[in-house]
């Protein structure tokens, strides 16, 4: 079972960087919609909450991957450096998950108050 989990981690690693960028996109979208609501009083609270829920799901996923990786003895990290130039900017999954969680909670608390009945 341990070897199966390690093989799954190795197979999933190429898909993690696009998931981070998707999460960043939803974070930016949610913040932009929140600012638009504050400036123009537009009714987009549902979209803000949707962005926050997507980020919450990604945060839980990255934090769970960190826990699973640590239990296997291989703490997962994403390289944001350029591999061809031998640059290694390694970011642990828990930091990505924590950032997504902070933005998700902010969007959830503030975005939930912007909804109109």
Helices and strands as residue ranges (DSSP letters): H 2-40, H 45-71, E 77-79, G 83-85, E 90-92, H 93-114
